[in-house]
Structure formats: C-alpha cells, structure tokens
C-alpha cells in the first residue's frame, strides 16, 4: 500500500538518522497514487515535525 511519509508503518526518525550517518545528501520521494501536490504537502508537513 502506498501512503505519504509518516502515514504508514515505517520508522522515519530511525530511517533518517541512519541516512544522515551514512552521509546521504539528497532525498527523493515518489508517490504513485492520489493527488501529487497534496501528497507532497502531507509528506513535507510530517517531515517538518521531525526537524530539531
């Protein structure tokens, strides 16, 4: 099932922590279903809650 970031069962704080430790510089989000702009907003709004 495809859902926006923060809406499913993946542990995004842990994923992002591991990505940072690995030196990831850029992140790409792909959404295959639904309204693309609304999906991006939902994902971005969730990610903003994780910013320290």
C-alpha distance matrix in Angstrom:
0.0 3.8 6.5 10.1 12.2 13.3 10.8 8.7 10.6 12.0 15.8 16.5 20.2 20.6 18.7 20.9 24.0 23.6 23.1 26.2 28.2 27.2 28.6 25.6 27.0 24.3 20.6 18.4 15.1 13.2 10.9 10.2 9.8 12.1 15.4 15.9 18.7 17.3 14.1 16.7 18.8 16.2 15.5 19.2 20.3 18.4 19.7 23.2 23.1 23.1 26.1 29.2
3.8 0.0 3.8 7.0 9.4 11.4 9.4 8.3 10.9 11.6 15.1 14.9 18.7 19.5 17.3 18.9 22.3 22.1 21.1 24.1 26.4 25.5 26.4 23.2 24.2 21.2 17.5 15.1 11.6 9.7 7.3 7.2 7.1 9.5 12.4 12.3 15.1 14.0 10.6 13.0 15.3 13.1 12.2 15.9 17.3 15.7 16.9 20.3 20.7 20.8 23.5 26.9
6.5 3.8 0.0 3.8 6.6 8.2 6.0 6.1 9.6 10.4 13.5 13.0 16.5 18.0 16.2 17.4 20.8 21.3 20.4 22.9 25.5 25.1 25.8 22.6 23.4 20.5 16.7 14.8 11.1 10.2 7.7 9.1 8.4 9.3 11.4 11.5 13.5 11.6 8.3 10.8 12.4 9.8 9.1 12.9 13.9 12.3 13.9 17.1 17.3 17.8 20.6 23.9
10.1 7.0 3.8 0.0 3.8 6.2 5.4 7.2 10.6 10.6 12.8 11.3 14.6 16.7 14.9 15.3 18.8 19.8 18.6 20.7 23.6 23.4 23.7 20.5 20.9 18.0 14.3 12.7 9.1 9.2 7.4 10.1 9.8 9.9 10.9 10.1 11.3 9.5 6.0 7.7 9.1 6.5 5.4 9.2 10.3 8.9 10.5 13.5 14.2 14.8 17.3 20.8
12.2 9.4 6.6 3.8 0.0 3.8 5.6 6.9 9.4 8.3 9.8 7.7 10.9 13.1 11.4 11.6 15.1 16.2 15.2 17.1 20.0 20.2 20.5 17.6 18.2 15.7 12.1 11.4 8.5 10.0 9.6 12.7 13.2 13.6 14.2 12.8 13.4 12.0 8.7 8.8 10.0 7.4 4.7 7.9 9.2 6.9 7.6 11.1 11.5 11.5 14.1 17.5
13.3 11.4 8.2 6.2 3.8 0.0 3.8 5.7 7.7 7.4 8.2 6.9 9.5 12.1 11.6 12.0 14.9 16.5 16.3 17.9 20.6 21.3 22.0 19.4 20.3 18.3 15.0 14.9 12.2 13.8 13.1 15.9 15.8 15.9 16.6 15.8 16.0 13.9 11.1 11.6 11.6 8.4 6.7 9.4 9.2 5.9 7.6 10.7 9.9 10.1 13.4 16.4
10.8 9.4 6.0 5.4 5.6 3.8 0.0 3.8 7.0 8.4 10.3 10.1 13.0 15.1 14.5 15.4 18.3 19.7 19.5 21.4 23.9 24.4 25.3 22.6 23.5 21.2 17.7 16.9 13.7 14.3 12.6 14.8 14.0 13.9 15.1 15.2 15.8 13.3 10.6 12.3 12.4 8.7 8.3 11.7 11.2 8.6 11.0 13.9 13.0 13.7 17.0 19.9
8.7 8.3 6.1 7.2 6.9 5.7 3.8 0.0 3.8 5.9 8.7 9.6 12.8 14.0 13.3 15.1 17.8 18.5 18.7 21.1 23.2 23.4 24.8 22.2 23.7 21.6 18.0 17.2 14.2 14.4 13.0 14.7 14.4 15.2 17.1 17.0 18.3 16.1 13.0 14.7 15.5 12.1 11.0 14.4 14.5 11.5 13.2 16.5 15.5 15.4 18.8 21.6
10.6 10.9 9.6 10.6 9.4 7.7 7.0 3.8 0.0 3.8 6.5 8.8 11.7 12.0 11.9 14.4 16.5 16.9 17.8 20.3 21.8 22.2 24.1 21.9 24.0 22.3 18.9 18.7 16.1 16.7 15.9 17.6 17.6 18.8 20.8 20.5 21.8 19.8 16.5 17.9 18.7 15.3 13.7 16.8 16.9 13.5 14.6 17.9 16.5 15.7 19.3 21.6
12.0 11.6 10.4 10.6 8.3 7.4 8.4 5.9 3.8 0.0 3.8 5.8 8.9 8.9 8.1 10.9 13.0 13.2 14.0 16.6 18.1 18.4 20.3 18.2 20.4 19.0 15.8 15.9 14.0 15.1 15.2 17.3 18.1 19.5 21.2 20.2 21.5 19.9 16.5 17.0 18.2 15.3 12.9 15.6 16.2 12.8 12.9 16.4 15.4 13.9 17.2 19.5
15.8 15.1 13.5 12.8 9.8 8.2 10.3 8.7 6.5 3.8 0.0 3.8 5.7 5.6 6.2 8.7 10.1 10.9 12.3 14.4 15.7 16.7 18.6 17.1 19.4 18.6 15.8 16.8 15.4 17.3 17.8 20.3 21.2 22.4 23.7 22.4 23.2 21.6 18.4 18.4 19.1 16.3 13.7 15.7 16.0 12.4 12.0 15.1 13.7 11.6 14.8 16.6
16.5 14.9 13.0 11.3 7.7 6.9 10.1 9.6 8.8 5.8 3.8 0.0 3.8 5.4 4.9 5.9 8.3 9.7 10.2 12.0 14.0 15.0 16.3 14.4 16.2 15.3 12.5 13.8 12.7 15.2 16.1 19.1 20.2 21.1 21.9 20.2 20.6 19.4 16.3 15.6 16.3 14.0 11.0 12.4 13.2 9.8 8.6 11.9 11.1 8.8 11.7 14.0
20.2 18.7 16.5 14.6 10.9 9.5 13.0 12.8 11.7 8.9 5.7 3.8 0.0 3.8 5.5 5.3 6.1 8.7 9.9 10.6 12.4 14.3 15.5 14.3 16.1 16.0 13.9 16.0 15.5 18.4 19.5 22.7 23.7 24.5 24.9 23.1 23.0 21.9 19.0 18.0 18.2 16.1 13.3 13.8 14.1 10.8 9.1 11.4 10.2 7.0 9.7 11.2
20.6 19.5 18.0 16.7 13.1 12.1 15.1 14.0 12.0 8.9 5.6 5.4 3.8 0.0 3.8 5.5 5.0 6.2 8.6 9.9 10.7 12.3 14.4 13.7 16.3 16.6 14.8 17.0 16.8 19.4 20.8 23.7 25.1 26.4 27.1 25.3 25.6 24.7 21.5 20.6 21.3 19.2 16.1 16.9 17.7 14.3 12.5 15.1 14.0 10.7 12.9 14.0
18.7 17.3 16.2 14.9 11.4 11.6 14.5 13.3 11.9 8.1 6.2 4.9 5.5 3.8 0.0 3.8 5.5 5.2 6.2 8.7 10.0 10.6 12.5 11.1 13.8 13.6 11.6 13.5 13.6 16.2 17.9 20.8 22.6 24.1 25.0 22.8 23.5 22.9 19.6 18.5 19.8 18.0 14.6 15.6 17.1 14.0 11.9 15.0 14.8 11.6 13.6 15.4
20.9 18.9 17.4 15.3 11.6 12.0 15.4 15.1 14.4 10.9 8.7 5.9 5.3 5.5 3.8 0.0 3.8 5.4 4.9 6.1 8.6 9.7 10.5 9.1 11.1 11.2 9.7 12.4 13.0 16.2 18.2 21.5 23.3 24.5 24.7 22.3 22.4 22.1 19.1 17.3 18.4 17.1 13.6 13.7 15.3 12.7 9.8 12.4 12.8 9.4 10.5 12.4
24.0 22.3 20.8 18.8 15.1 14.9 18.3 17.8 16.5 13.0 10.1 8.3 6.1 5.0 5.5 3.8 0.0 3.8 5.4 5.2 6.3 8.7 10.0 10.0 12.4 13.5 12.8 15.8 16.7 19.9 22.0 25.2 27.0 28.2 28.4 26.1 26.0 25.6 22.7 21.0 21.7 20.4 17.1 16.9 18.1 15.4 12.6 14.5 14.4 10.6 11.3 12.0
23.6 22.1 21.3 19.8 16.2 16.5 19.7 18.5 16.9 13.2 10.9 9.7 8.7 6.2 5.2 5.4 3.8 0.0 3.8 5.4 5.1 6.2 8.7 8.9 12.2 13.5 12.8 15.7 16.8 19.7 22.0 24.9 27.1 28.7 29.3 26.9 27.3 27.2 23.9 22.3 23.7 22.4 18.8 19.1 20.7 18.0 15.2 17.6 17.7 14.1 14.9 15.8
23.1 21.1 20.4 18.6 15.2 16.3 19.5 18.7 17.8 14.0 12.3 10.2 9.9 8.6 6.2 4.9 5.4 3.8 0.0 3.8 5.4 5.0 6.3 5.4 8.6 9.7 9.3 12.4 14.1 17.1 19.9 22.8 25.3 27.0 27.3 24.5 24.9 25.2 22.1 20.1 21.7 21.0 17.2 17.2 19.4 17.2 14.1 16.5 17.4 14.0 14.3 15.8
26.2 24.1 22.9 20.7 17.1 17.9 21.4 21.1 20.3 16.6 14.4 12.0 10.6 9.9 8.7 6.1 5.2 5.4 3.8 0.0 3.8 5.3 5.1 5.6 7.9 10.0 10.6 14.2 16.2 19.6 22.4 25.6 27.9 29.2 29.1 26.2 26.1 26.5 23.7 21.3 22.5 22.0 18.4 17.6 19.6 17.7 14.2 15.9 16.8 13.3 12.8 13.6
28.2 26.4 25.5 23.6 20.0 20.6 23.9 23.2 21.8 18.1 15.7 14.0 12.4 10.7 10.0 8.6 6.3 5.1 5.4 3.8 0.0 3.8 5.4 7.7 10.5 13.1 13.9 17.3 19.3 22.5 25.3 28.3 30.7 32.2 32.4 29.6 29.7 30.0 27.0 24.8 26.1 25.4 21.8 21.3 23.1 20.9 17.6 19.3 19.8 16.1 15.7 16.0
27.2 25.5 25.1 23.4 20.2 21.3 24.4 23.4 22.2 18.4 16.7 15.0 14.3 12.3 10.6 9.7 8.7 6.2 5.0 5.3 3.8 0.0 3.8 5.8 9.3 11.7 12.6 15.8 18.1 21.0 24.1 26.8 29.5 31.4 31.7 28.7 29.2 29.8 26.7 24.6 26.3 25.8 22.1 21.8 24.1 22.1 18.8 20.9 21.8 18.3 18.0 18.8
28.6 26.4 25.8 23.7 20.5 22.0 25.3 24.8 24.1 20.3 18.6 16.3 15.5 14.4 12.5 10.5 10.0 8.7 6.3 5.1 5.4 3.8 0.0 3.8 6.2 9.4 11.3 14.7 17.6 20.7 24.0 26.9 29.6 31.3 31.2 28.0 28.1 29.0 26.2 23.6 25.3 25.4 21.7 20.8 23.3 21.8 18.3 19.9 21.4 18.1 17.1 18.0
25.6 23.2 22.6 20.5 17.6 19.4 22.6 22.2 21.9 18.2 17.1 14.4 14.3 13.7 11.1 9.1 10.0 8.9 5.4 5.6 7.7 5.8 3.8 0.0 3.8 5.9 7.6 11.0 13.9 17.0 20.3 23.2 26.0 27.7 27.5 24.3 24.5 25.6 22.7 20.2 22.1 22.2 18.5 17.8 20.6 19.3 15.8 17.8 19.6 16.6 16.0 17.6
27.0 24.2 23.4 20.9 18.2 20.3 23.5 23.7 24.0 20.4 19.4 16.2 16.1 16.3 13.8 11.1 12.4 12.2 8.6 7.9 10.5 9.3 6.2 3.8 0.0 3.8 7.0 10.4 13.7 16.9 20.3 23.4 26.1 27.4 26.8 23.3 23.1 24.6 22.2 19.2 21.0 21.7 18.2 16.9 19.9 19.3 15.6 17.0 19.5 16.9 15.6 17.4
24.3 21.2 20.5 18.0 15.7 18.3 21.2 21.6 22.3 19.0 18.6 15.3 16.0 16.6 13.6 11.2 13.5 13.5 9.7 10.0 13.1 11.7 9.4 5.9 3.8 0.0 3.8 6.8 10.2 13.4 16.8 19.9 22.6 23.9 23.2 19.6 19.6 21.2 18.8 15.8 18.0 18.9 15.5 14.3 17.7 17.3 14.0 15.7 18.5 16.4 15.5 18.0
20.6 17.5 16.7 14.3 12.1 15.0 17.7 18.0 18.9 15.8 15.8 12.5 13.9 14.8 11.6 9.7 12.8 12.8 9.3 10.6 13.9 12.6 11.3 7.6 7.0 3.8 0.0 3.8 6.7 10.1 13.3 16.5 19.2 20.5 20.1 16.7 17.0 18.3 15.5 12.9 15.3 15.8 12.2 11.8 15.3 14.6 11.6 14.0 16.6 14.7 14.7 17.7
18.4 15.1 14.8 12.7 11.4 14.9 16.9 17.2 18.7 15.9 16.8 13.8 16.0 17.0 13.5 12.4 15.8 15.7 12.4 14.2 17.3 15.8 14.7 11.0 10.4 6.8 3.8 0.0 3.8 6.6 10.1 13.1 15.9 17.4 17.1 13.7 14.5 16.1 13.2 10.9 14.0 14.7 11.4 11.6 15.3 15.0 12.7 15.4 18.0 16.8 17.1 20.4
15.1 11.6 11.1 9.1 8.5 12.2 13.7 14.2 16.1 14.0 15.4 12.7 15.5 16.8 13.6 13.0 16.7 16.8 14.1 16.2 19.3 18.1 17.6 13.9 13.7 10.2 6.7 3.8 0.0 3.8 6.7 10.0 12.5 13.9 13.9 10.7 11.9 13.1 9.9 8.2 11.6 11.8 8.7 9.9 13.4 12.9 11.6 14.6 16.8 16.1 17.2 20.7
13.2 9.7 10.2 9.2 10.0 13.8 14.3 14.4 16.7 15.1 17.3 15.2 18.4 19.4 16.2 16.2 19.9 19.7 17.1 19.6 22.5 21.0 20.7 17.0 16.9 13.4 10.1 6.6 3.8 0.0 3.8 6.5 9.4 11.5 12.0 9.1 11.5 12.7 9.5 9.0 12.7 12.8 10.5 12.4 15.7 15.3 14.6 17.7 19.8 19.4 20.7 24.3
10.9 7.3 7.7 7.4 9.6 13.1 12.6 13.0 15.9 15.2 17.8 16.1 19.5 20.8 17.9 18.2 22.0 22.0 19.9 22.4 25.3 24.1 24.0 20.3 20.3 16.8 13.3 10.1 6.7 3.8 0.0 3.8 5.8 7.8 8.9 6.8 9.8 10.4 7.2 8.2 11.6 11.3 9.9 12.6 15.2 14.9 15.2 18.2 19.9 20.1 21.8 25.5
10.2 7.2 9.1 10.1 12.7 15.9 14.8 14.7 17.6 17.3 20.3 19.1 22.7 23.7 20.8 21.5 25.2 24.9 22.8 25.6 28.3 26.8 26.9 23.2 23.4 19.9 16.5 13.1 10.0 6.5 3.8 0.0 3.8 7.1 9.2 8.2 11.8 12.4 9.7 11.5 14.7 14.3 13.5 16.2 18.6 18.4 18.9 21.9 23.5 23.7 25.6 29.2
9.8 7.1 8.4 9.8 13.2 15.8 14.0 14.4 17.6 18.1 21.2 20.2 23.7 25.1 22.6 23.3 27.0 27.1 25.3 27.9 30.7 29.5 29.6 26.0 26.1 22.6 19.2 15.9 12.5 9.4 5.8 3.8 0.0 3.8 6.9 7.5 11.1 10.8 8.7 11.5 14.1 13.4 13.5 16.5 18.3 18.2 19.4 22.2 23.5 24.2 26.3 30.0
12.1 9.5 9.3 9.9 13.6 15.9 13.9 15.2 18.8 19.5 22.4 21.1 24.5 26.4 24.1 24.5 28.2 28.7 27.0 29.2 32.2 31.4 31.3 27.7 27.4 23.9 20.5 17.4 13.9 11.5 7.8 7.1 3.8 0.0 3.8 6.1 9.0 8.1 7.2 10.4 12.3 11.7 12.9 15.6 16.8 17.3 19.1 21.3 22.6 24.0 25.9 29.6
15.4 12.4 11.4 10.9 14.2 16.6 15.1 17.1 20.8 21.2 23.7 21.9 24.9 27.1 25.0 24.7 28.4 29.3 27.3 29.1 32.4 31.7 31.2 27.5 26.8 23.2 20.1 17.1 13.9 12.0 8.9 9.2 6.9 3.8 0.0 3.8 5.7 5.4 6.0 8.7 10.1 10.6 12.2 14.2 15.4 16.7 18.3 20.0 21.7 23.4 24.9 28.6
15.9 12.3 11.5 10.1 12.8 15.8 15.2 17.0 20.5 20.2 22.4 20.2 23.1 25.3 22.8 22.3 26.1 26.9 24.5 26.2 29.6 28.7 28.0 24.3 23.3 19.6 16.7 13.7 10.7 9.1 6.8 8.2 7.5 6.1 3.8 0.0 3.8 5.5 5.1 6.2 8.7 10.0 10.6 12.1 14.2 15.5 16.4 18.2 20.4 21.7 22.9 26.6
18.7 15.1 13.5 11.3 13.4 16.0 15.8 18.3 21.8 21.5 23.2 20.6 23.0 25.6 23.5 22.4 26.0 27.3 24.9 26.1 29.7 29.2 28.1 24.5 23.1 19.6 17.0 14.5 11.9 11.5 9.8 11.8 11.1 9.0 5.7 3.8 0.0 3.8 5.4 5.1 6.3 8.7 10.0 10.4 12.1 14.3 15.3 16.3 18.8 20.4 21.2 24.9
17.3 14.0 11.6 9.5 12.0 13.9 13.3 16.1 19.8 19.9 21.6 19.4 21.9 24.7 22.9 22.1 25.6 27.2 25.2 26.5 30.0 29.8 29.0 25.6 24.6 21.2 18.3 16.1 13.1 12.7 10.4 12.4 10.8 8.1 5.4 5.5 3.8 0.0 3.8 5.4 5.1 6.3 8.7 9.8 10.5 12.4 14.3 15.3 17.1 19.2 20.5 24.1
14.1 10.6 8.3 6.0 8.7 11.1 10.6 13.0 16.5 16.5 18.4 16.3 19.0 21.5 19.6 19.1 22.7 23.9 22.1 23.7 27.0 26.7 26.2 22.7 22.2 18.8 15.5 13.2 9.9 9.5 7.2 9.7 8.7 7.2 6.0 5.1 5.4 3.8 0.0 3.8 5.4 5.2 6.2 8.5 9.9 10.8 12.3 14.3 15.9 17.4 19.0 22.7
16.7 13.0 10.8 7.7 8.8 11.6 12.3 14.7 17.9 17.0 18.4 15.6 18.0 20.6 18.5 17.3 21.0 22.3 20.1 21.3 24.8 24.6 23.6 20.2 19.2 15.8 12.9 10.9 8.2 9.0 8.2 11.5 11.5 10.4 8.7 6.2 5.1 5.4 3.8 0.0 3.8 5.5 5.2 5.9 8.4 9.9 10.4 12.1 14.5 15.7 16.7 20.5
18.8 15.3 12.4 9.1 10.0 11.6 12.4 15.5 18.7 18.2 19.1 16.3 18.2 21.3 19.8 18.4 21.7 23.7 21.7 22.5 26.1 26.3 25.3 22.1 21.0 18.0 15.3 14.0 11.6 12.7 11.6 14.7 14.1 12.3 10.1 8.7 6.3 5.1 5.4 3.8 0.0 3.8 5.5 5.1 5.9 8.5 9.8 10.4 12.6 14.7 15.6 19.2
16.2 13.1 9.8 6.5 7.4 8.4 8.7 12.1 15.3 15.3 16.3 14.0 16.1 19.2 18.0 17.1 20.4 22.4 21.0 22.0 25.4 25.8 25.4 22.2 21.7 18.9 15.8 14.7 11.8 12.8 11.3 14.3 13.4 11.7 10.6 10.0 8.7 6.3 5.2 5.5 3.8 0.0 3.8 5.6 5.2 6.3 8.7 10.1 11.2 13.3 15.1 18.6
15.5 12.2 9.1 5.4 4.7 6.7 8.3 11.0 13.7 12.9 13.7 11.0 13.3 16.1 14.6 13.6 17.1 18.8 17.2 18.4 21.8 22.1 21.7 18.5 18.2 15.5 12.2 11.4 8.7 10.5 9.9 13.5 13.5 12.9 12.2 10.6 10.0 8.7 6.2 5.2 5.5 3.8 0.0 3.8 5.5 5.2 6.2 8.7 10.2 11.2 13.1 16.7
19.2 15.9 12.9 9.2 7.9 9.4 11.7 14.4 16.8 15.6 15.7 12.4 13.8 16.9 15.6 13.7 16.9 19.1 17.2 17.6 21.3 21.8 20.8 17.8 16.9 14.3 11.8 11.6 9.9 12.4 12.6 16.2 16.5 15.6 14.2 12.1 10.4 9.8 8.5 5.9 5.1 5.6 3.8 0.0 3.8 5.4 5.1 6.1 8.8 10.1 10.9 14.6
20.3 17.3 13.9 10.3 9.2 9.2 11.2 14.5 16.9 16.2 16.0 13.2 14.1 17.7 17.1 15.3 18.1 20.7 19.4 19.6 23.1 24.1 23.3 20.6 19.9 17.7 15.3 15.3 13.4 15.7 15.2 18.6 18.3 16.8 15.4 14.2 12.1 10.5 9.9 8.4 5.9 5.2 5.5 3.8 0.0 3.8 5.5 5.2 6.8 9.3 10.5 13.9
18.4 15.7 12.3 8.9 6.9 5.9 8.6 11.5 13.5 12.8 12.4 9.8 10.8 14.3 14.0 12.7 15.4 18.0 17.2 17.7 20.9 22.1 21.8 19.3 19.3 17.3 14.6 15.0 12.9 15.3 14.9 18.4 18.2 17.3 16.7 15.5 14.3 12.4 10.8 9.9 8.5 6.3 5.2 5.4 3.8 0.0 3.8 5.4 5.3 7.1 9.5 12.8
19.7 16.9 13.9 10.5 7.6 7.6 11.0 13.2 14.6 12.9 12.0 8.6 9.1 12.5 11.9 9.8 12.6 15.2 14.1 14.2 17.6 18.8 18.3 15.8 15.6 14.0 11.6 12.7 11.6 14.6 15.2 18.9 19.4 19.1 18.3 16.4 15.3 14.3 12.3 10.4 9.8 8.7 6.2 5.1 5.5 3.8 0.0 3.8 5.3 5.3 6.9 10.6
23.2 20.3 17.1 13.5 11.1 10.7 13.9 16.5 17.9 16.4 15.1 11.9 11.4 15.1 15.0 12.4 14.5 17.6 16.5 15.9 19.3 20.9 19.9 17.8 17.0 15.7 14.0 15.4 14.6 17.7 18.2 21.9 22.2 21.3 20.0 18.2 16.3 15.3 14.3 12.1 10.4 10.1 8.7 6.1 5.2 5.4 3.8 0.0 3.8 5.3 5.4 8.8
23.1 20.7 17.3 14.2 11.5 9.9 13.0 15.5 16.5 15.4 13.7 11.1 10.2 14.0 14.8 12.8 14.4 17.7 17.4 16.8 19.8 21.8 21.4 19.6 19.5 18.5 16.6 18.0 16.8 19.8 19.9 23.5 23.5 22.6 21.7 20.4 18.8 17.1 15.9 14.5 12.6 11.2 10.2 8.8 6.8 5.3 5.3 3.8 0.0 3.8 5.6 8.1
23.1 20.8 17.8 14.8 11.5 10.1 13.7 15.4 15.7 13.9 11.6 8.8 7.0 10.7 11.6 9.4 10.6 14.1 14.0 13.3 16.1 18.3 18.1 16.6 16.9 16.4 14.7 16.8 16.1 19.4 20.1 23.7 24.2 24.0 23.4 21.7 20.4 19.2 17.4 15.7 14.7 13.3 11.2 10.1 9.3 7.1 5.3 5.3 3.8 0.0 3.8 6.3
26.1 23.5 20.6 17.3 14.1 13.4 17.0 18.8 19.3 17.2 14.8 11.7 9.7 12.9 13.6 10.5 11.3 14.9 14.3 12.8 15.7 18.0 17.1 16.0 15.6 15.5 14.7 17.1 17.2 20.7 21.8 25.6 26.3 25.9 24.9 22.9 21.2 20.5 19.0 16.7 15.6 15.1 13.1 10.9 10.5 9.5 6.9 5.4 5.6 3.8 0.0 3.8
29.2 26.9 23.9 20.8 17.5 16.4 19.9 21.6 21.6 19.5 16.6 14.0 11.2 14.0 15.4 12.4 12.0 15.8 15.8 13.6 16.0 18.8 18.0 17.6 17.4 18.0 17.7 20.4 20.7 24.3 25.5 29.2 30.0 29.6 28.6 26.6 24.9 24.1 22.7 20.5 19.2 18.6 16.7 14.6 13.9 12.8 10.6 8.8 8.1 6.3 3.8 0.0
